[in-house]
Amino acid sequence: MPIELINEAYSLTDTVTLRKRKLTLESMVWLLVGMALYNDKSMPDIVNQLDIVDRTGKAFVAPSAFALNVSLKNDN
């Protein structure tokens, strides 16, 4: 995608939104690596195996991970 197009989109929106993520960047990278290595495991299993925690120190799994896991099991 051309950088000019991205810059134009930014200038048209004229707003900036900052979000505080639940996971640190390091935790997100480990989660992506774990998902690639353990693609046969559920998200909670990966988080537990890699000891991924959110900013407060609690084990982190997004609620959407459970919904996706249930829908995939129902498709099979």
C-alpha positions in Angstrom: 0.0 0.0 0.0 1.5 3.4 -0.9 2.5 5.6 2.0 0.8 8.5 0.3 -2.5 6.8 0.6 -2.0 6.0 4.3 -1.0 9.6 5.0 -4.0 10.9 3.1 -6.3 8.6 5.2 -4.8 10.0 8.4 -5.3 13.6 7.3 -8.9 12.9 6.3 -9.8 11.4 9.7 -8.4 14.3 11.8 -8.7 12.2 14.9 -6.3 10.1 17.0 -7.3 7.3 19.2 -5.0 5.8 21.8 -5.8 2.4 23.3 -4.1 0.7 26.2 -3.7 -2.9 25.2 -4.3 -5.6 27.7 -1.1 -7.4 26.6 2.3 -6.0 26.4 4.1 -6.1 23.0 6.4 -8.8 24.3 3.5 -11.0 25.4 1.7 -10.5 22.1 4.8 -11.6 20.2 5.1 -14.7 22.4 1.4 -15.5 21.9 1.8 -15.3 18.1 4.9 -17.5 18.2 3.0 -20.0 20.4 0.0 -19.9 18.0 2.3 -20.8 15.1 4.1 -23.5 17.0 1.1 -25.1 18.7 -1.6 -24.6 16.1 -3.3 -27.8 17.3 -3.8 -26.5 20.8 -6.5 -24.2 22.2 -5.7 -20.6 23.1 -6.0 -21.3 26.8 -3.6 -24.2 26.5 -1.0 -21.9 24.7 -1.4 -19.2 27.2 -0.9 -21.6 30.1 2.0 -23.4 28.5 3.9 -20.1 27.7 2.8 -18.4 31.0 1.4 -15.4 29.2 -0.1 -12.8 31.5 -1.8 -9.5 31.1 -0.6 -6.2 32.6 -2.0 -7.1 36.0 -0.3 -10.5 36.1 -3.4 -12.6 35.5 -3.3 -15.3 32.8 -4.8 -13.8 29.7 -7.2 -15.2 27.2 -9.6 -13.0 25.2 -13.3 -14.0 25.5 -13.4 -14.3 21.7 -10.9 -17.2 21.8 -13.5 -19.3 23.7 -16.2 -18.4 21.2 -14.1 -19.3 18.2 -13.0 -22.5 19.8 -16.6 -23.5 20.5 -17.7 -22.6 16.9 -14.8 -24.6 15.4 -15.7 -27.7 17.5 -19.4 -27.4 16.4 -18.3 -27.3 12.7 -16.5 -30.7 12.9 
